[in-house]
Amino acid sequence: MTLLDKTIDESKLETLRDLKRFAPLFLVIRTKSGAPKPFTFNRAQEYIHRRIEAQREATGRVRAVVLKGRQQGCSTYIQARFFHKVITGRGKKAFILTHDKEATKNLFTMANRFYDNLEPGLVPAPDTANAKELYFREFDSGYSVGTAGNKSVGRSQTIQLFHGSEVAFWQFAEDHAKGILQAISNEDGTEVILESTANGIGNYFHQRWRAAMSGSSEYQAIFVPWYWQTEYTANADGLTLDEDELNLMSLYSQDGLTKEHIAWRRVKIADLSKDYEAGLEQFKQEYPFSATEAFLNPIANTFINAKWVTRARKSQVDVQGNLVIGVDPAISDRDRTAIIRRKGRVAYDLQLLGNYNTMEICGYLKRIITQENPFRVYVDCIGIGAGIVDRMQEMGYQCVEGINVARSANDKEKFKNLRAELWSDMRDWLTQEMPVQIPDDDILHGDLCSLGFKHTSTGQLQIESKDDLRARGMPSCDSADALALTMSGGFYGTQQYIEPQKRIPGEEKMFS
């Protein structure tokens, strides 16, 4: 009897087809301690499986970018998934591309272990079995591996299932994107899963993640935090949490973070570097709490600290004040039109529009104004924004106001231009004593924390330009610029500017 035997009864067939039920019965893995055990999903694998299956059921295929911490079992899950598809279907060719030879060897060893521990007779002997390939002629299905150090690897193959492992560390990522990834069709049943820990910003993996997050690609973004691993714990008896750790507990304990995780985190930071700050930064990249934390900003002097953004994402605040809307328009392929609402201490409903022309943006704003009746709609009127403002006012929408962020600031002694002044107001808004609320959104988080700053020889604050941002390999901070525009009429959207509440003591040190 084989998995494709038509005489198998229906109840057993359902078990064989369902990976979650199949894995603990038929697949064997090696644990971190080296002991063999049946493969059952951990929390991270369960979550990835659920997200991927939902996409497959909705679209007929899988396209996913997975950002995770180290050794959370993502590769194990994908190997099991693809091996299962190869031996239970026909015409399935799986290809796994890793970042180095040792990883290639390890993943292929995992596939061989799956095969070697199958119930005898469940799968016929492979017709090809070597160091890089398993092929079953009866199924016309196979499983092969390669290393990203070779630019042309896998280029000539026809692939239905592709696993890109540690993509952030691929040596020739752009070449592989143009080569092997083009060998995968868009047919139903095909799957492409790109997974990695982070390795800085601006590289191919970071670009794919940003595109998935923004919805500008067919890929879904899946983030897995490190503290979902039960093994990432240590004895916490007598542990006294510092201010940073107490803040982490307040943010993530409802999602499973425990004092035992914090104890393990302390030990790991010390292991990573003798210098605490260096160890902490490396820990954030390899064991992130959030996607934004994983993609470390290479500049030290970010204008807005992630601490305040994280607090605002997790806060729940009563809505008050007039509705003001910020619009940062764009029609190029690389940027999107960003629209965000704000009422007093609550910013909400961020929208990112791709490939809208000027008139389409006007039509979109017209619908918003008709349905939501905002007090003001502030539009960046540099470039295409001027035409949008003119057209909206021509149609009678006097609530639309153009803001030229390049002009002189209201306080010329303190700020280089109006953009710097608005960003300073936005930072004051975020760091005021009374909490504020923003969308729980990784793109907005990243945009808010992306900009550097400096002071001119005359002491004026100057915020990093979008051109300089792109030169560092960072995407345009459209959503944050839109939120800054909502500060044009003050914190509460009235004609009279309302001063921010007193900042939390010690906050000023975050920006020194």
One Martini backbone bead per residue (centre of mass of N, CA, C, O) as a GRO file, in nm:
protein
  512
    1MET     BB    1   0.095   0.037   0.023
    2THR     BB    2   0.018   0.366  -0.074
    3LEU     BB    3  -0.075   0.699  -0.080
    4LEU     BB    4  -0.206   0.632  -0.389
    5ASP     BB    5  -0.398   0.424  -0.298
    6LYS     BB    6  -0.734   0.351  -0.383
    7THR     BB    7  -0.794   0.145  -0.123
    8ILE     BB    8  -0.810   0.355   0.073
    9ASP     BB    9  -0.975   0.466   0.319
   10GLU     BB   10  -1.125   0.764   0.389
   11SER     BB   11  -1.030   0.813   0.684
   12LYS     BB   12  -0.726   0.773   0.623
   13LEU     BB   13  -0.701   0.978   0.394
   14GLU     BB   14  -0.752   1.231   0.565
   15THR     BB   15  -0.501   1.198   0.741
   16LEU     BB   16  -0.289   1.197   0.506
   17ARG     BB   17  -0.373   1.495   0.401
   18ASP     BB   18  -0.327   1.600   0.697
   19LEU     BB   19  -0.061   1.740   0.836
   20LYS     BB   20  -0.138   1.768   1.139
   21ARG     BB   21  -0.201   1.449   1.152
   22PHE     BB   22   0.044   1.322   1.004
   23ALA     BB   23   0.304   1.410   1.155
   24PRO     BB   24   0.280   1.246   1.438
   25LEU     BB   25   0.258   0.959   1.280
   26PHE     BB   26   0.516   0.989   1.039
   27LEU     BB   27   0.704   1.216   1.160
   28VAL     BB   28   1.056   1.276   1.219
   29ILE     BB   29   1.250   1.447   1.458
   30ARG     BB   30   1.509   1.657   1.582
   31THR     BB   31   1.601   1.781   1.855
   32LYS     BB   32   1.804   2.001   2.024
   33SER     BB   33   1.918   1.741   2.191
   34GLY     BB   34   1.894   1.488   1.955
   35ALA     BB   35   1.618   1.369   1.979
   36PRO     BB   36   1.376   1.170   1.874
   37LYS     BB   37   1.046   1.276   1.735
   38PRO     BB   38   0.746   1.351   1.690
   39PHE     BB   39   0.569   1.576   1.486
   40THR     BB   40   0.473   1.867   1.658
   41PHE     BB   41   0.330   2.156   1.695
   42ASN     BB   42   0.403   2.459   1.769
   43ARG     BB   43   0.302   2.775   1.799
   44ALA     BB   44   0.442   2.884   1.547
   45GLN     BB   45   0.356   2.657   1.350
   46GLU     BB   46   0.054   2.688   1.389
   47TYR     BB   47   0.037   2.979   1.284
   48ILE     BB   48   0.159   2.940   1.005
   49HIS     BB   49  -0.040   2.725   0.911
   50ARG     BB   50  -0.297   2.895   0.936
   51ARG     BB   51  -0.215   3.122   0.739
   52ILE     BB   52  -0.151   2.947   0.490
   53GLU     BB   53  -0.423   2.798   0.465
   54ALA     BB   54  -0.596   3.048   0.427
   55GLN     BB   55  -0.464   3.134   0.160
   56ARG     BB   56  -0.511   2.877  -0.001
   57GLU     BB   57  -0.824   2.881   0.020
   58ALA     BB   58  -0.857   3.176  -0.109
   59THR     BB   59  -0.634   3.143  -0.379
   60GLY     BB   60  -0.478   2.841  -0.431
   61ARG     BB   61  -0.219   2.973  -0.299
   62VAL     BB   62   0.127   3.045  -0.191
   63ARG     BB   63   0.239   3.365  -0.037
   64ALA     BB   64   0.525   3.409   0.182
   65VAL     BB   65   0.649   3.610   0.461
   66VAL     BB   66   0.885   3.517   0.718
   67LEU     BB   67   0.925   3.653   1.044
   68LYS     BB   68   1.185   3.556   1.279
   69GLY     BB   69   1.338   3.387   1.502
   70ARG     BB   70   1.549   3.178   1.633
   71GLN     BB   71   1.470   2.859   1.636
   72GLN     BB   72   1.123   2.807   1.574
   73GLY     BB   73   1.052   2.592   1.322
   74CYS     BB   74   1.004   2.687   1.028
   75SER     BB   75   1.170   2.492   0.850
   76THR     BB   76   1.041   2.235   0.954
   77TYR     BB   77   0.759   2.294   0.856
   78ILE     BB   78   0.823   2.328   0.551
   79GLN     BB   79   0.946   2.051   0.508
   80ALA     BB   80   0.695   1.893   0.588
   81ARG     BB   81   0.500   2.015   0.386
   82PHE     BB   82   0.655   1.938   0.122
   83PHE     BB   83   0.693   1.638   0.171
   84HIS     BB   84   0.392   1.575   0.188
   85LYS     BB   85   0.323   1.672  -0.103
   86VAL     BB   86   0.512   1.482  -0.258
   87ILE     BB   87   0.382   1.197  -0.128
   88THR     BB   88   0.053   1.295  -0.193
   89GLY     BB   89   0.128   1.363  -0.494
   90ARG     BB   90   0.144   1.502  -0.825
   91GLY     BB   91   0.383   1.694  -0.971
   92LYS     BB   92   0.591   1.767  -0.722
   93LYS     BB   93   0.832   2.031  -0.695
   94ALA     BB   94   1.083   2.078  -0.462
   95PHE     BB   95   1.261   2.379  -0.345
   96ILE     BB   96   1.565   2.452  -0.158
   97LEU     BB   97   1.700   2.769  -0.046
   98THR     BB   98   2.003   2.855   0.095
   99HIS     BB   99   2.276   3.042   0.243
  100ASP     BB  100   2.430   2.760   0.303
  101LYS     BB  101   2.575   2.451   0.307
  102GLU     BB  102   2.495   2.361   0.594
  103ALA     BB  103   2.193   2.419   0.565
  104THR     BB  104   2.144   2.235   0.327
  105LYS     BB  105   2.224   1.975   0.470
  106ASN     BB  106   2.020   1.990   0.707
  107LEU     BB  107   1.754   1.992   0.538
  108PHE     BB  108   1.806   1.726   0.385
  109THR     BB  109   1.829   1.550   0.635
  110MET     BB  110   1.537   1.593   0.719
  111ALA     BB  111   1.408   1.458   0.472
  112ASN     BB  112   1.543   1.183   0.511
  113ARG     BB  113   1.418   1.131   0.788
  114PHE     BB  114   1.133   1.119   0.699
  115TYR     BB  115   1.168   0.877   0.509
  116ASP     BB  116   1.314   0.666   0.703
  117ASN     BB  117   1.044   0.689   0.918
  118LEU     BB  118   0.850   0.556   0.756
  119GLU     BB  119   0.623   0.351   0.686
  120PRO     BB  120   0.635   0.065   0.552
  121GLY     BB  121   0.514   0.115   0.215
  122LEU     BB  122   0.404   0.411   0.190
  123VAL     BB  123   0.668   0.454   0.015
  124PRO     BB  124   0.854   0.439  -0.235
  125ALA     BB  125   1.136   0.415  -0.370
  126PRO     BB  126   1.363   0.612  -0.483
  127ASP     BB  127   1.506   0.684  -0.799
  128THR     BB  128   1.639   0.935  -0.652
  129ALA     BB  129   1.943   0.937  -0.431
  130ASN     BB  130   2.110   1.212  -0.300
  131ALA     BB  131   2.258   1.502  -0.171
  132LYS     BB  132   2.004   1.682  -0.346
  133GLU     BB  133   1.795   1.430  -0.413
  134LEU     BB  134   1.444   1.339  -0.444
  135TYR     BB  135   1.285   1.080  -0.656
  136PHE     BB  136   0.945   0.996  -0.776
  137ARG     BB  137   0.817   0.844  -1.045
  138GLU     BB  138   0.526   0.761  -0.960
  139PHE     BB  139   0.466   1.082  -0.889
  140ASP     BB  140   0.642   1.301  -1.018
  141SER     BB  141   0.823   1.363  -0.756
  142GLY     BB  142   1.024   1.612  -0.564
  143TYR     BB  143   1.345   1.685  -0.383
  144SER     BB  144   1.544   1.985  -0.357
  145VAL     BB  145   1.871   2.150  -0.330
  146GLY     BB  146   2.034   2.472  -0.247
  147THR     BB  147   2.273   2.744  -0.290
  148ALA     BB  148   2.308   3.101  -0.289
  149GLY     BB  149   2.612   3.113  -0.408
  150ASN     BB  150   2.456   3.040  -0.675
  151LYS     BB  151   2.316   3.221  -0.925
  152SER     BB  152   2.193   2.957  -1.111
  153VAL     BB  153   2.025   2.814  -0.921
  154GLY     BB  154   1.737   2.651  -1.049
  155ARG     BB  155   1.673   2.797  -1.329
  156SER     BB  156   1.582   2.521  -1.509
  157GLN     BB  157   1.343   2.469  -1.338
  158THR     BB  158   1.037   2.314  -1.231
  159ILE     BB  159   0.827   2.471  -0.982
  160GLN     BB  160   0.587   2.443  -0.701
  161LEU     BB  161   0.791   2.438  -0.445
  162PHE     BB  162   0.917   2.712  -0.238
  163HIS     BB  163   1.214   2.752  -0.023
  164GLY     BB  164   1.332   3.035   0.150
  165SER     BB  165   1.627   3.041   0.340
  166GLU     BB  166   1.753   3.299   0.481
  167VAL     BB  167   1.720   3.554   0.279
  168ALA     BB  168   1.888   3.788   0.421
  169PHE     BB  169   2.166   3.594   0.346
  170TRP     BB  170   2.180   3.622   0.057
  171GLN     BB  171   2.416   3.688  -0.185
  172PHE     BB  172   2.202   3.670  -0.463
  173ALA     BB  173   1.902   3.776  -0.447
  174GLU     BB  174   1.836   3.922  -0.716
  175ASP     BB  175   1.910   3.683  -0.901
  176HIS     BB  176   1.699   3.485  -0.784
  177ALA     BB  177   1.451   3.658  -0.849
  178LYS     BB  178   1.518   3.636  -1.170
  179GLY     BB  179   1.528   3.322  -1.162
  180ILE     BB  180   1.397   3.091  -0.975
  181LEU     BB  181   1.129   3.258  -0.919
  182GLN     BB  182   1.050   3.233  -1.235
  183ALA     BB  183   0.999   2.903  -1.216
  184ILE     BB  184   0.723   2.991  -1.089
  185SER     BB  185   0.408   2.959  -1.104
  186ASN     BB  186   0.049   3.074  -1.082
  187GLU     BB  187  -0.066   2.823  -1.006
  188ASP     BB  188  -0.248   2.621  -0.858
  189GLY     BB  189  -0.057   2.481  -0.579
  190THR     BB  190   0.146   2.687  -0.538
  191GLU     BB  191   0.460   2.763  -0.348
  192VAL     BB  192   0.590   3.052  -0.156
  193ILE     BB  193   0.853   3.060   0.097
  194LEU     BB  194   0.986   3.329   0.287
  195GLU     BB  195   1.254   3.302   0.527
  196SER     BB  196   1.367   3.497   0.827
  197THR     BB  197   1.588   3.662   0.970
  198ALA     BB  198   1.719   3.948   1.030
  199ASN     BB  199   1.952   4.188   0.818
  200GLY     BB  200   1.844   4.450   0.809
  201ILE     BB  201   1.817   4.707   0.565
  202GLY     BB  202   1.736   4.708   0.203
  203ASN     BB  203   1.705   4.431   0.138
  204TYR     BB  204   1.529   4.188  -0.010
  205PHE     BB  205   1.369   4.096   0.239
  206HIS     BB  206   1.275   4.373   0.333
  207GLN     BB  207   1.123   4.441   0.073
  208ARG     BB  208   0.923   4.203   0.086
  209TRP     BB  209   0.802   4.277   0.356
  210ARG     BB  210   0.697   4.559   0.285
  211ALA     BB  211   0.514   4.467   0.054
  212ALA     BB  212   0.338   4.279   0.226
  213MET     BB  213   0.242   4.489   0.436
  214SER     BB  214   0.114   4.694   0.210
  215GLY     BB  215  -0.019   4.515  -0.037
  216SER     BB  216   0.186   4.526  -0.312
  217SER     BB  217   0.159   4.213  -0.294
  218GLU     BB  218   0.089   3.857  -0.288
  219TYR     BB  219   0.207   3.864  -0.016
  220GLN     BB  220   0.231   3.753   0.309
  221ALA     BB  221   0.271   3.858   0.645
  222ILE     BB  222   0.474   3.677   0.894
  223PHE     BB  223   0.490   3.698   1.248
  224VAL     BB  224   0.735   3.570   1.501
  225PRO     BB  225   0.778   3.563   1.823
  226TRP     BB  226   1.007   3.442   2.054
  227TYR     BB  227   0.807   3.391   2.319
  228TRP     BB  228   0.665   3.124   2.199
  229GLN     BB  229   0.900   2.977   2.332
  230THR     BB  230   0.936   2.757   2.595
  231GLU     BB  231   1.263   2.729   2.586
  232TYR     BB  232   1.278   3.056   2.635
  233THR     BB  233   1.376   2.991   2.948
  234ALA     BB  234   1.416   3.082   3.301
  235ASN     BB  235   1.493   3.125   3.611
  236ALA     BB  236   1.289   3.367   3.826
  237ASP     BB  237   1.397   3.362   4.100
  238GLY     BB  238   1.429   3.684   4.233
  239LEU     BB  239   1.332   3.860   4.008
  240THR     BB  240   1.397   4.199   3.908
  241LEU     BB  241   1.244   4.435   3.733
  242ASP     BB  242   1.292   4.664   3.513
  243GLU     BB  243   1.161   4.913   3.333
  244ASP     BB  244   1.180   4.771   3.058
  245GLU     BB  245   1.057   4.496   3.153
  246LEU     BB  246   0.787   4.608   3.251
  247ASN     BB  247   0.701   4.712   2.976
  248LEU     BB  248   0.702   4.440   2.830
  249MET     BB  249   0.491   4.305   3.010
  250SER     BB  250   0.259   4.508   2.948
  251LEU     BB  251   0.260   4.439   2.632
  252TYR     BB  252   0.307   4.084   2.629
  253SER     BB  253   0.163   3.899   2.845
  254GLN     BB  254  -0.107   3.835   2.687
  255ASP     BB  255   0.088   3.667   2.467
  256GLY     BB  256   0.307   3.501   2.687
  257LEU     BB  257   0.482   3.665   2.857
  258THR     BB  258   0.741   3.600   3.097
  259LYS     BB  259   0.971   3.597   3.346
  260GLU     BB  260   1.127   3.361   3.216
  261HIS     BB  261   1.184   3.509   2.955
  262ILE     BB  262   1.338   3.747   3.080
  263ALA     BB  263   1.564   3.578   3.200
  264TRP     BB  264   1.665   3.468   2.930
  265ARG     BB  265   1.723   3.741   2.799
  266ARG     BB  266   1.951   3.828   2.985
  267VAL     BB  267   2.143   3.597   2.919
  268LYS     BB  268   2.155   3.642   2.610
  269ILE     BB  269   2.269   3.927   2.606
  270ALA     BB  270   2.534   3.845   2.750
  271ASP     BB  271   2.623   3.637   2.530
  272LEU     BB  272   2.640   3.838   2.279
  273SER     BB  273   2.767   4.063   2.488
  274LYS     BB  274   2.953   4.259   2.703
  275ASP     BB  275   2.784   4.477   2.580
  276TYR     BB  276   2.471   4.560   2.642
  277GLU     BB  277   2.381   4.731   2.396
  278ALA     BB  278   2.485   4.533   2.182
  279GLY     BB  279   2.322   4.287   2.281
  280LEU     BB  280   2.042   4.416   2.251
  281GLU     BB  281   2.049   4.472   1.946
  282GLN     BB  282   2.091   4.175   1.865
  283PHE     BB  283   1.841   4.061   1.998
  284LYS     BB  284   1.629   4.219   1.835
  285GLN     BB  285   1.704   4.078   1.564
  286GLU     BB  286   1.693   3.761   1.664
  287TYR     BB  287   1.461   3.844   1.910
  288PRO     BB  288   1.172   3.963   1.840
  289PHE     BB  289   0.874   4.145   1.921
  290SER     BB  290   0.896   4.289   1.636
  291ALA     BB  291   0.937   4.392   1.319
  292THR     BB  292   1.068   4.666   1.379
  293GLU     BB  293   1.289   4.553   1.567
  294ALA     BB  294   1.429   4.365   1.363
  295PHE     BB  295   1.468   4.626   1.183
  296LEU     BB  296   1.734   4.786   1.213
  297ASN     BB  297   1.847   5.097   1.257
  298PRO     BB  298   2.154   5.239   1.147
  299ILE     BB  299   2.067   5.480   1.315
  300ALA     BB  300   2.088   5.647   1.626
  301ASN     BB  301   1.926   5.937   1.551
  302THR     BB  302   1.632   5.904   1.603
  303PHE     BB  303   1.364   6.110   1.648
  304ILE     BB  304   1.179   5.857   1.713
  305ASN     BB  305   1.108   5.648   1.958
  306ALA     BB  306   0.986   5.326   1.989
  307LYS     BB  307   0.862   5.345   2.272
  308TRP     BB  308   0.627   5.546   2.194
  309VAL     BB  309   0.499   5.382   1.970
  310THR     BB  310   0.431   5.129   2.130
  311ARG     BB  311   0.247   5.265   2.334
  312ALA     BB  312   0.040   5.374   2.121
  313ARG     BB  313  -0.043   5.092   2.006
  314LYS     BB  314  -0.150   4.985   2.310
  315SER     BB  315  -0.350   5.201   2.342
  316GLN     BB  316  -0.657   5.330   2.505
  317VAL     BB  317  -0.859   5.597   2.372
  318ASP     BB  318  -1.054   5.856   2.384
  319VAL     BB  319  -1.248   6.031   2.177
  320GLN     BB  320  -1.142   6.366   2.068
  321GLY     BB  321  -1.232   6.610   1.875
  322ASN     BB  322  -1.153   6.692   1.573
  323LEU     BB  323  -1.154   6.600   1.244
  324VAL     BB  324  -0.844   6.509   1.101
  325ILE     BB  325  -0.660   6.500   0.784
  326GLY     BB  326  -0.391   6.324   0.635
  327VAL     BB  327  -0.212   6.390   0.313
  328ASP     BB  328   0.020   6.185   0.119
  329PRO     BB  329   0.088   6.216  -0.201
  330ALA     BB  330   0.105   5.963  -0.477
  331ILE     BB  331   0.210   5.817  -0.822
  332SER     BB  332   0.431   5.635  -0.780
  333ASP     BB  333   0.565   5.317  -0.749
  334ARG     BB  334   0.731   5.368  -0.466
  335ASP     BB  335   0.472   5.514  -0.373
  336ARG     BB  336   0.206   5.621  -0.150
  337THR     BB  337  -0.097   5.710  -0.051
  338ALA     BB  338  -0.152   5.877   0.257
  339ILE     BB  339  -0.415   5.814   0.508
  340ILE     BB  340  -0.517   5.994   0.812
  341ARG     BB  341  -0.674   5.996   1.122
  342ARG     BB  342  -0.774   6.258   1.376
  343LYS     BB  343  -0.866   6.272   1.738
  344GLY     BB  344  -0.660   6.409   1.911
  345ARG     BB  345  -0.536   6.116   2.080
  346VAL     BB  346  -0.649   5.981   1.800
  347ALA     BB  347  -0.529   5.759   1.563
  348TYR     BB  348  -0.678   5.644   1.244
  349ASP     BB  349  -0.725   5.487   0.960
  350LEU     BB  350  -0.505   5.372   0.770
  351GLN     BB  351  -0.417   5.456   0.425
  352LEU     BB  352  -0.291   5.281   0.126
  353LEU     BB  353  -0.238   5.404  -0.205
  354GLY     BB  354  -0.207   5.246  -0.518
  355ASN     BB  355  -0.212   5.372  -0.832
  356TYR     BB  356  -0.311   5.674  -0.811
  357ASN     BB  357  -0.441   5.933  -0.949
  358THR     BB  358  -0.534   6.249  -0.912
  359MET     BB  359  -0.846   6.204  -0.959
  360GLU     BB  360  -0.872   5.957  -0.773
  361ILE     BB  361  -0.793   6.104  -0.516
  362CYS     BB  362  -1.020   6.309  -0.524
  363GLY     BB  363  -1.251   6.101  -0.514
  364TYR     BB  364  -1.169   5.980  -0.242
  365LEU     BB  365  -1.191   6.244  -0.074
  366LYS     BB  366  -1.485   6.301  -0.133
  367ARG     BB  367  -1.597   6.052   0.017
  368ILE     BB  368  -1.482   6.117   0.292
  369ILE     BB  369  -1.617   6.392   0.335
  370THR     BB  370  -1.911   6.298   0.302
  371GLN     BB  371  -1.897   6.069   0.536
  372GLU     BB  372  -1.706   6.234   0.779
  373ASN     BB  373  -1.680   6.540   0.821
  374PRO     BB  374  -1.427   6.717   0.831
  375PHE     BB  375  -1.256   6.992   0.941
  376ARG     BB  376  -0.975   6.883   0.811
  377VAL     BB  377  -0.762   6.864   0.506
  378TYR     BB  378  -0.427   6.778   0.487
  379VAL     BB  379  -0.212   6.864   0.209
  380ASP     BB  380   0.055   6.793   0.037
  381CYS     BB  381   0.158   7.057  -0.205
  382ILE     BB  382   0.380   6.905  -0.323
  383GLY     BB  383   0.339   6.870  -0.635
  384ILE     BB  384   0.048   6.695  -0.679
  385GLY     BB  385  -0.099   6.837  -0.438
  386ALA     BB  386  -0.181   7.104  -0.572
  387GLY     BB  387  -0.393   6.984  -0.768
  388ILE     BB  388  -0.573   6.863  -0.551
  389VAL     BB  389  -0.646   7.120  -0.401
  390ASP     BB  390  -0.765   7.279  -0.637
  391ARG     BB  391  -0.990   7.075  -0.709
  392MET     BB  392  -1.133   7.061  -0.433
  393GLN     BB  393  -1.197   7.368  -0.417
  394GLU     BB  394  -1.351   7.384  -0.686
  395MET     BB  395  -1.577   7.178  -0.557
  396GLY     BB  396  -1.609   7.315  -0.246
  397TYR     BB  397  -1.366   7.204  -0.050
  398GLN     BB  398  -1.257   7.407   0.211
  399CYS     BB  399  -1.124   7.189   0.409
  400VAL     BB  400  -0.900   7.196   0.209
  401GLU     BB  401  -0.542   7.205   0.280
  402GLY     BB  402  -0.243   7.332   0.194
  403ILE     BB  403   0.094   7.194   0.265
  404ASN     BB  404   0.415   7.343   0.279
  405VAL     BB  405   0.689   7.179   0.415
  406ALA     BB  406   0.928   7.368   0.281
  407ARG     BB  407   0.870   7.596   0.431
  408SER     BB  408   0.868   7.803   0.665
  409ALA     BB  409   0.853   7.825   0.981
  410ASN     BB  410   0.701   7.962   1.246
  411ASP     BB  411   0.975   7.879   1.396
  412LYS     BB  412   1.273   7.984   1.271
  413GLU     BB  413   1.479   7.929   1.505
  414LYS     BB  414   1.411   7.606   1.548
  415PHE     BB  415   1.338   7.561   1.229
  416LYS     BB  416   1.406   7.488   0.902
  417ASN     BB  417   1.104   7.382   0.864
  418LEU     BB  418   0.785   7.270   0.865
  419ARG     BB  419   0.846   6.970   0.887
  420ALA     BB  420   1.007   6.986   1.151
  421GLU     BB  421   0.773   7.107   1.317
  422LEU     BB  422   0.568   6.877   1.277
  423TRP     BB  423   0.747   6.650   1.393
  424SER     BB  424   0.776   6.780   1.669
  425ASP     BB  425   0.475   6.779   1.735
  426MET     BB  426   0.442   6.471   1.708
  427ARG     BB  427   0.636   6.400   1.936
  428ASP     BB  428   0.486   6.551   2.157
  429TRP     BB  429   0.227   6.388   2.127
  430LEU     BB  430   0.353   6.103   2.191
  431THR     BB  431   0.508   6.217   2.481
  432GLN     BB  432   0.290   6.276   2.644
  433GLU     BB  433   0.145   6.205   2.938
  434MET     BB  434  -0.089   6.150   2.780
  435PRO     BB  435  -0.209   5.911   2.608
  436VAL     BB  436  -0.185   5.767   2.287
  437GLN     BB  437  -0.334   5.666   1.965
  438ILE     BB  438  -0.248   5.418   1.725
  439PRO     BB  439  -0.205   5.220   1.488
  440ASP     BB  440  -0.147   4.866   1.475
  441ASP     BB  441   0.132   4.930   1.275
  442ASP     BB  442   0.428   4.856   1.116
  443ILE     BB  443   0.457   5.080   0.908
  444LEU     BB  444   0.416   5.322   1.091
  445HIS     BB  445   0.636   5.252   1.288
  446GLY     BB  446   0.872   5.260   1.085
  447ASP     BB  447   0.827   5.552   0.987
  448LEU     BB  448   0.856   5.701   1.264
  449CYS     BB  449   1.162   5.551   1.309
  450SER     BB  450   1.343   5.643   1.040
  451LEU     BB  451   1.437   5.928   1.118
  452GLY     BB  452   1.666   6.162   1.113
  453PHE     BB  453   1.884   6.419   1.270
  454LYS     BB  454   1.964   6.777   1.299
  455HIS     BB  455   2.173   7.066   1.353
  456THR     BB  456   2.241   7.359   1.276
  457SER     BB  457   2.456   7.627   1.320
  458THR     BB  458   2.180   7.785   1.436
  459GLY     BB  459   1.988   7.543   1.577
  460GLN     BB  460   1.822   7.400   1.373
  461LEU     BB  461   1.588   7.177   1.296
  462GLN     BB  462   1.661   6.873   1.098
  463ILE     BB  463   1.507   6.660   0.882
  464GLU     BB  464   1.514   6.396   0.711
  465SER     BB  465   1.499   6.319   0.394
  466LYS     BB  466   1.368   6.121   0.152
  467ASP     BB  467   1.625   6.094  -0.017
  468ASP     BB  468   1.808   6.003   0.218
  469LEU     BB  469   1.643   5.759   0.290
  470ARG     BB  470   1.679   5.606   0.019
  471ALA     BB  471   1.995   5.601   0.027
  472ARG     BB  472   1.963   5.386   0.282
  473GLY     BB  473   1.720   5.182   0.184
  474MET     BB  474   1.459   5.334   0.250
  475PRO     BB  475   1.147   5.393   0.270
  476SER     BB  476   0.898   5.589   0.251
  477CYS     BB  477   0.731   5.800   0.511
  478ASP     BB  478   0.417   5.843   0.450
  479SER     BB  479   0.249   5.788   0.713
  480ALA     BB  480   0.403   5.992   0.895
  481ASP     BB  481   0.352   6.244   0.725
  482ALA     BB  482   0.046   6.235   0.754
  483LEU     BB  483   0.040   6.267   1.061
  484ALA     BB  484   0.192   6.538   1.071
  485LEU     BB  485  -0.029   6.702   0.917
  486THR     BB  486  -0.240   6.692   1.161
  487MET     BB  487  -0.066   6.930   1.317
  488SER     BB  488  -0.139   7.204   1.169
  489GLY     BB  489  -0.390   7.271   1.397
  490GLY     BB  490  -0.301   7.102   1.617
  491PHE     BB  491  -0.391   6.864   1.845
  492TYR     BB  492  -0.732   6.942   1.814
  493GLY     BB  493  -0.819   7.089   1.541
  494THR     BB  494  -0.791   7.391   1.589
  495GLN     BB  495  -0.725   7.723   1.561
  496GLN     BB  496  -0.614   7.673   1.841
  497TYR     BB  497  -0.333   7.621   2.002
  498ILE     BB  498  -0.234   7.334   2.193
  499GLU     BB  499  -0.055   7.254   2.440
  500PRO     BB  500   0.131   7.025   2.561
  501GLN     BB  501   0.186   6.821   2.782
  502LYS     BB  502   0.378   6.708   3.004
  503ARG     BB  503   0.643   6.535   3.009
  504ILE     BB  504   0.807   6.274   3.078
  505PRO     BB  505   1.039   6.214   3.284
  506GLY     BB  506   1.339   6.183   3.083
  507GLU     BB  507   1.263   6.202   2.775
  508GLU     BB  508   1.488   6.396   2.664
  509LYS     BB  509   1.713   6.168   2.650
  510MET     BB  510   1.611   6.021   2.384
  511PHE     BB  511   1.727   6.297   2.201
  512SER     BB  512   2.048   6.349   2.272
   0.00000   0.00000   0.00000
